[in-house]
Amino acid sequence: AAARAQGAPAAKEQIRPGQLPTTSRTDILRFVEGAFGAASKTVSIPIERSLAVFGEPNAYIVGGELSGSFVVGGRHGSGELRFSDGAPEPVIWSALSVGIGLGADYGRVIMLVYGLDRREDVFGTYASLGGSAHFLAGANATILASSRARIVLISSGLGLRFSGDLSRIRIEPA
């Protein structure tokens, strides 16, 4: 089982929708079922909760990442940025975190991206305050914030992890 705490907006109106078209709930859940396989049931719970609280996102990123921590932590991942229209675009991300942490995991990730006025607004540096705990397998959700967009990062991982940290994550075109 997993738990995740985040320093994030508490209400729907705190994440503005952005000017780009949104991606439908049905399309996201259908894609997650195919991309996450057996873990899709675990991941669909925080996705459904995010969609209920914040609405449909302007875009989403799906991929995989490796993360670990021992006081200082890091993560690195790659995947595809998807909008409601157009072909997927390859992206990479990396993060550095400082806090209480021990463990490592590898897993699949989906990031729901909100508040986009332009496609390129997804790229840049985001900050988060959060924590997680899981043994063997689990799903975690964190809200990332920048001046141009908000992201709900949902990960499903295998490994042993306990952490509470302040993070900086950078998303770039691959």
C-alpha positions in Angstrom: 0.0 0.0 0.0 1.1 3.6 -0.5 0.5 7.0 0.9 1.4 10.4 -0.4 1.2 13.8 1.2 1.6 17.0 -0.8 1.8 20.7 -0.3 -0.7 21.6 -3.0 -3.8 23.5 -4.0 -6.8 22.2 -2.0 -9.7 23.2 -4.3 -10.5 22.9 -8.0 -10.5 26.7 -8.6 -6.8 26.9 -7.5 -5.7 25.2 -10.7 -6.8 27.2 -13.7 -7.8 25.2 -16.8 -5.5 27.0 -19.3 -6.4 27.9 -22.9 -5.4 24.7 -24.7 -8.1 22.0 -25.3 -8.4 19.3 -22.6 -8.0 15.6 -22.9 -11.1 13.6 -21.9 -11.3 11.4 -18.8 -12.3 8.4 -21.0 -9.2 8.8 -23.3 -6.8 9.0 -20.3 -8.3 6.0 -18.5 -8.3 3.9 -21.7 -4.6 4.8 -22.3 -3.6 4.1 -18.7 -5.3 0.6 -18.9 -3.1 -0.3 -21.9 0.1 1.4 -20.7 0.1 0.3 -17.0 -1.2 -3.2 -17.5 -1.8 -4.9 -14.1 -0.9 -1.7 -12.2 -3.7 0.2 -14.0 -6.2 -0.5 -11.2 -3.8 0.9 -8.5 -3.0 4.0 -10.6 -6.6 4.6 -11.6 -7.6 5.5 -8.1 -5.3 8.7 -7.8 -6.1 9.5 -11.5 -9.9 9.4 -10.8 -9.4 11.5 -7.7 -7.3 14.1 -9.6 -9.9 14.3 -12.4 -12.7 14.7 -9.9 -10.9 17.5 -8.0 -9.1 19.4 -10.9 -11.0 18.4 -14.0 -9.7 17.3 -17.3 -6.0 18.2 -18.1 -4.6 20.0 -21.1 -2.1 17.3 -21.7 -0.5 14.3 -20.0 2.9 12.6 -19.9 3.3 8.8 -19.7 6.6 7.1 -19.1 8.9 5.3 -16.7 11.4 6.5 -14.1 14.0 5.3 -11.7 14.2 7.0 -8.3 16.2 6.7 -5.1 17.0 8.5 -1.9 19.2 8.5 1.1 18.7 12.0 2.6 19.4 13.5 -0.9 17.3 11.8 -3.6 16.9 11.9 -7.3 14.7 10.6 -10.1 15.2 10.3 -13.8 12.6 9.4 -16.4 11.5 9.5 -20.0 8.2 9.3 -21.8 5.7 10.9 -24.1 3.9 14.1 -23.9 0.4 13.8 -25.3 -2.2 16.5 -26.1 -5.8 15.9 -27.3 -4.6 16.6 -30.8 -1.4 15.7 -32.5 1.4 13.1 -32.2 3.1 12.2 -29.0 6.3 14.1 -28.3 9.3 12.5 -26.4 10.2 14.1 -23.1 12.7 13.5 -20.3 12.6 14.7 -16.7 15.0 14.7 -13.8 14.6 15.7 -10.1 16.6 16.4 -7.1 15.1 16.2 -3.6 16.3 16.9 -0.1 14.7 15.6 3.1 14.1 12.4 5.0 14.5 9.5 2.6 15.6 6.0 2.2 15.0 3.5 -0.6 14.7 3.1 -4.3 12.1 2.2 -6.9 11.4 1.8 -10.6 8.0 2.4 -12.1 5.6 3.8 -14.6 4.5 7.4 -14.3 1.6 9.5 -15.6 1.6 13.3 -15.2 -1.7 15.2 -15.7 -0.8 18.7 -16.9 -3.1 21.7 -16.1 -3.1 25.4 -16.8 -1.4 25.4 -20.2 -1.9 28.4 -22.5 0.8 27.2 -25.0 2.2 23.7 -25.7 5.7 24.7 -24.7 4.5 25.9 -21.2 4.8 22.3 -20.0 8.6 22.5 -20.2 10.6 24.0 -17.3 11.2 23.6 -13.6 8.5 22.6 -11.0 8.7 22.5 -7.2 6.9 20.1 -4.8 6.7 19.3 -1.1 5.7 15.7 -0.4 6.4 12.3 0.9 5.7 8.6 0.2 5.9 5.2 1.7 5.6 1.8 0.0 6.9 -1.7 0.4 7.2 -3.8 -2.8 4.5 -2.0 -4.8 2.5 1.2 -4.5 1.1 4.3 -6.2 1.9 7.9 -5.2 0.5 11.3 -6.3 2.3 14.6 -5.9 1.3 18.1 -7.2 4.1 20.0 -8.9 3.9 23.8 -9.5 5.6 26.3 -11.7 4.7 29.8 -12.8 3.1 28.5 -16.0 1.4 25.2 -15.2 0.5 22.6 -12.5 1.1 18.9 -12.8 -0.3 16.0 -10.8 2.4 13.3 -11.0 1.2 9.8 -10.3 3.7 7.0 -10.1 3.3 3.2 -9.7 6.5 1.6 -8.5 8.2 -1.5 -7.4 10.7 -1.2 -4.6 11.1 -0.1 -1.0 10.7 3.6 -0.3 10.1 5.9 2.6 10.5 9.6 2.1 9.5 13.2 3.0 11.1 15.8 0.9 11.3 19.1 -1.0 11.8 18.5 -4.7 12.7 20.3 -7.9 11.9 18.5 -11.1 12.8 19.7 -14.6 10.9 18.5 -17.7 12.5 18.9 -21.1 12.0 17.8 -24.7 14.0 14.7 -25.5 
